[in-house]
Amino acid sequence: MDKLAIIGGRELYGELAISGAKNSALKVMVAALLTADTLTLENVPDLADVRQLIQLLTHLGVEVEREGSTLSLTTGDISSTEAPYDIVRKMRASFNVLGPILAREGKARVSLPGGCAIGARPVDLHLKALEAMGAQIELDEGYVIATTPSGLRGAEITFPFVSVGATEHSMMAAALAVGETVLMNAAKEPEIIDLAECLIAMGARIEGAGTETIRIKGVASLHGATHQVVADRIEMGSYAMAVGAAGGELLLKNGRRALLGEADVILEQAGLTLSDEEGGLRVTKWGRPTVGTNVETAPFPGFPTDLQAQYMALMSLADGTSVICEKIFENRFMHVPELMRLGADIHIDGQCATVKGKKVLKGAPVMATDLRASMSLIVAGLAAEGQTMVSRLYHLDRGFERLDEKLQSVGALVERVKDEE
Ligand code: EPU
């Protein structure tokens, strides 16, 4: 278990390359199950979650080759229709193999993912959508056992609330169903558009991705394709907040404002300057105070829940008070006690946290609790006086590629240290 030692107070200057999006890469990798041909994916980040999914796909019969950031996945035959608990419980995105296996093989046995640190996170919407497409579903010993006695067929599905995972899962299953599927109240995240583009390149007929109504006309089979994974908007937003907290100017290569949705306006209100340039997004914070600005998380284009913790770190240093409300997950304030160890003044009341900005935070040992919470400690540590030691770095390695190297390259004093515990 590595730790990250940060000496705060250095401004960040230079260029930093934003990697392919974790949450898109994981889904387009699963799409490889939908064709017997080779799906080539470019710009795939080298992350623990990606390696974990490769392990599951290999178990299912996918041949995987990696060269740099390019992955080639070939699923000649699906050799196992079962996704075991040991893998699915570690990474929820792997539950999305259910629909593709079912679409190709007519049966699947996939472990329920279980809860996770940020909330209960059920999969009822995924299962209801597959049932609407004709799947018969039973739950047995923690597994979903699904069959399609007469194949998957198109259906009209209205989601009661927006779910990224259920939208993606339904899109993949519907791509090989007989007839048209209409998804209403669908998620609009850039990762949805990315998956749709990948599926379309594989021969799927999809319209409306990125809007709240997605229409998918099923086809008999999909073919191989090459697809480039979209830039990681959460990595981009996190580094933008690091600039906000520590000061300086970064060119976030491959980034663009549109990927931030409303977070772009919020960051400007908070005192950053953002501009699209050829090659990336330029983020600047010079001398201006950080302004306390209220935020409520929401599905895209609203403020992303995956940036909430990092934004709270930024607001801990703001001039004034801000109220930050988490509306997507029920337990996503685990960073609060850790930020308070650095001196932040935060009071939680239900779904909302009131943050009174401080002039300075002071370095301290802190513990990472989940992926995005860990990044908030880094944002705070980069601005805090003295040393912040972030333990349990494996959470960060799940979702931020070469974090320490990237930060060092723009002037941050950070160092990965081996944990002796
Ligand atoms: N939900 C249900 N039933 C379902 C599905 C979702 O009740 O069947 C609830 C969830 O518990 C949550 C809300 O609906 O309260 C929204 O969940 P959603 O399905 O949109 O989230 P997800 O697909 O499980 C993805 C990302 C998350 C990100 C959310 C929201 C991946 C692998 N994960 O999760 O990313 O926070 O969308 O944008 O794409 C992360 O990267 O750190 C992360 C948690």
Residues whose N, C-alpha, C, O or C-beta is under 5 A from the ligand:
A	BS01	EPU	N23 A93 R121 P122 V123 D124 L125 H126 V162 S163 V164 G165 A166 T305 D306 I328 F329 L371 R372
